[in-house]
Amino acid sequence: MRSPSDPDQGQTSRKPQRPSCREDRLKAALRANMARRKAQAKARTAEDADGRTEKDKG
């Protein structure tokens, strides 16, 4: 006989939910990182289109 303090079967299977939450956070972080890198690359190409080079900046 089970005691009232024993966990139910549904309460012990929490592990599958955690990785999905973690994966969602990682996906969101990856998307944000890629968007930031894309914006940086776009800014660099726009800067190069102005005709300035690294030597001109210094």
Contacts in CASP RR format, 6 or more apart in sequence:
PFRMAT RR
TARGET T0000
AUTHOR 0000-0000-0000
METHOD contacts of the structure
MODEL  1
MRSPSDPDQGQTSRKPQRPSCREDRLKAALRANMARRKAQAKARTAEDAD
GRTEKDKG
END
